[in-house]
């Protein structure tokens, strides 16, 4: 009887420990699978382990896969692994095969929808560079990746720009054949994903969140949709001009201390979330092409009000 009680107790404890483990799926094509190199999923696991994160990274890369195939396969992956997070990096084969950027983005959007519906938090990556010998230039940074980033904005999920992390003078070190990544390339993108996963990078230190310190403290994770929107707004609208960069620098300098205080008080986190709602709404409008409409309304309403007021005050009074 005692043995039975101990056995049941140990099984329950094991189940409880397992449920605390963060399950991360690496989903993609041969680059994710690790063709000709160690897959980034293993480097990511090493980084998470070194950071004392209770997590497991599962590799679900499949060589030669197109995004429309991935949109079908992801169902079984989500069902089998029940991941907390799923990193989606596909489209290299589509780009090589001449599939339109719009179709690629639509297939990736389907994957994002399915992941969210299954309770997983998706992270989507850009298509990595392709300089295969003898192949025509593929407009990955000009056409494909902007479509993928726009889809990430639409779905309010985190977008990781692996293309620009790899491209440049060091690309020769990061690939083995112009397409597939070397060990150095795989380790580099593992670091990119590590930086946006809770218990990875700055978020593990308690003050991070890719710079959105207060929003991350209020919402609890860098991957919450509201935080993702604010980060994308920062990258698309603030860091692209001198005034915006100056504001971001000041924010980085002064926000960590209040963010730490907010994180420690649940009642204050709730208040800050309410206070951030207008900013989140404005970010959503700008990222989805309605920013100029909002700006026009903000300018037009006061103008119309003062015009109406002037018209009414200028009327002669009744005798």
N, C-alpha and C positions, 0 to 999 in steps of 0.2 A: 504493500500500500504506500509506504513511504517512497519507494522507488518510483511508483506511478506518479505521485505528487511532484517529485523532483523532475521527472521527465516532462510532465505537462508544463511545469514552471519554466524549464529551460527552453522548451519550444516556444512558449509565449514570449519569453525574453528575446529569443532569436528573431521572432517575427517583428517584435517592436523595434529591434535594432535595424532590421532590414528596411522597415518602413521609413527610418530616418535617413537612409542612404539616398543621396541625390543621384537619380538615374539620367544619364546624358547619352543620347543617341547621335552618332555621326552618320548622317544620311547623304549619299551622293553617288558619284560614278567612280571611275578608276583612280582618280586623284584622291578621293576619300578612302578607297580600298587600300591604297598604298602601292600602286603599281611601280615597280623598280625602286622602291624606297620604303622606309619605315613609315607607316601611316601616322598622320597627325594625331589621331585618337590616342596613340600610345604616349606621345609627347605630352598631350593634354593631361592624360592620367597621371603622368609623372609630376607635372606642375601642380596639379590639385593635391596629390599625395604629399608633396613637399610643403604645401601650404596647410596641411592637416585638415583637408576637406574630406568629409565622409561621403565619397562619391564613387561612382563607377561609370566608365565611358565604354559604350558598346558601339562597335564598328559595323555599320550596315551599308558599306560602299559596294557598288556592283559595277564591274567593268563594262564599258560600252553603252551604258544606259542613257537614254534621252529623257527629257523632262516629262514627256507624256507617259513614258513607262513608269517613271518615278511617282507620278501622280496616282497611278494605280497600285504600285507596290507599297506605298507608304501606309495603306490601310492595315496590312498584316503586320508591318513593323510596329505601328502604334499599339495594335492589339496584343502583340506578343511581349513587348517590353514595357508598356505603360510608362514611358519616360516622363520625367519632370521637364526636361529640356530636349529639344531636337535641333541639331545644327544642320541646315539644308544648304548644300553647295552643289548645284548642278547647272548644266547649260553648256558645258564645254563641247560636248558631242553635238548638241543642237547647232552651235555656232559653226563648227567644222562642217556640218551637213547642210548649212544654208537655211535652217529653219528660221523663220522671222522672229525678231526680238519680241514682237507683240504676243506671238504664240508661246514663246518661252516664258514670258512674264505671266501669261494666263495660267499656264501649267503650274508654275511656282506658286501663284496665288491660290490655286486649288490645294496644293500641299499645305500652305499656311492655314487655310480654312479647316482642313481636316485635322491638323495638329491642334489647333485651338479648340475645336469641337471635342477632341479626345482628352482635353485637360492638360496638354503639354504646352510649354512656352517655346515657340519657335525662334530661332536665330537664323537669319538668312545671309548668305555670303555672295559677293560678286563672283563672276566668272574670272578665273585666273588667266594670266597672259598666254598667248599662243604664238610662237615664232618658229613653227615647224619648218624645216628646210624644204623648199620646193612648193610650199603652199602659198596661196594668195593671202594678202593681208585681210584679216578679219576685224571689222570695226567693233571690237569688244568694248573699249572704253567710251566710244562715241555713241553707239546705238544700244547694245545689249545691257550693259550695266546701268545706264540711266533708267531703263525700263524696270530693271529689278529693284533699284532704289526707290523708284516711284511706287512700286507695288508694296515695298516695305513701309513707305509712308502711309499708303492707303490703309494698310492693315494694322498700322501702329505697332510694328515689331522692330527689333533691333537689326540693323544692317551693318555688316562687317565688310569693309572695303579691302578684300584680300588682293585685288588687282594692283592697287597703288602701293600696297605693302611690298609686293614682289617685284613690280616693274622697275626699270631703271638700270643703272650701271651694274648692279649686283645680280641682275636676272640670270646671268650666265652661271652664277654659283647656285642659283635656286632651282634650276631645272636640269633634266637629264637628256631630253630630246626635243626641247622647244615647247613641250606641252606638259608632260608629267613632272612632278616636283622631285627634287633631290631630298636627301635627308635634311639638309639645311633649310630648304624651302618648306618642308613639312613642319619642321620645328618652329619656323617663323610664324606660320599661320596658326599653329597651336597656341602660340603666345597671344595672337590677336583674339582668338576665342576665349582664352583664359581671362583676358582683361574684361570681358563683358559677362562672365558667369559669376553669380553670387558665390562667395567663398573663393573667388579667384581674383587676382590683381588687386586693384584699389578697393573693391567692394569688401574684400576680406579684412581689410585693416580697420574697418568701421567708419572711415571718413570719406570713402570713395564714391563711385557712381559715375565715373567718366567725367567728373567736373560738376555734375548736377547734384551737389551735396545735399541741399535742403530738400529737393524733390525726392531724392533717394531715401533720405531719412523719413520723410513723411509717408511715402508709399511702401517702403520696406524692401525694395529691390530695384536694381538698375534695369531689370527687364520688364517691369510693369509698363503697360501701354502708355500711361501718362508720362512716365519718365522718358520712355523712348521717343515720344513726340517732342518733348522739350529739348532733348539732345539733338534730334534731327533738325529742329528749328535753329538751334545754336549753330550747327554745322553749316546749314544752308543759308542762313540770313545774318548771323552775327559775326561769324569768323571770316566772312567774305569781304569785310570792309574795316577800315581803321577804327571808326567809332565803336563798332560792335566788338572788335577785338579788345579795345581798351576797357569796355564794360565787362567783358568776360574775365579779363585779368583782375579787375577790382573784385569781381564776384569770387574768384578763386582765392583771393587774398583774405577776404573777410567772412566768407560763408562757412568754413569748416567748424568753427567754434559754436555758432548757433545751431548748426546741423547736429552736432553731437548732443547738445541739450535737448533738441526736439526729439531725437531718437530715443531718449531715455524716458519720455513722458507720453503715454498713449493718448491722453486727452489733448495734448498740444499737437500731436501728429494729426489728429482728426481736424483740429482747427486749421492747421496749415493746409491740409488737403482741400478744405473748402475754399481757403484763400487762393489756392493755386488754380482753381477751376477756370476763372476767366483767362489766365495765361495759357492753360492747356487748350481752351477753346480757340483762342487767337492763333496758337501754333498749328492747330488742326486746319483752320481756315487757310492760313498761308501755305501750308504744305500741300493742300489739295486745290490750290489755284483760286481761292476766294479771298485772298488777302487784300488785293487791290479794291475789290468790292467793299470789303469792310472799311478800308481806308476812305473810300469815297463816301460811305454812309457817315463816318465820323466827321468828315469835313462838311458834308451836305446838310446834315441835320441842324447844326448851329446856324449855318447860313440861312436856311429856310426859316428857322425860328426868329432870327433877328429881322428878316425881311417881313415876316408876318406881323411882328411886333411894331415895326416902323409903320407899316401900312395902317394898322389899327389906331395907333396913337396920332397919326396925321389927319384922321378924319375930323371934320368940324363937329363940335358938340351940338346937340339938339338945343333949340331955344324953347 
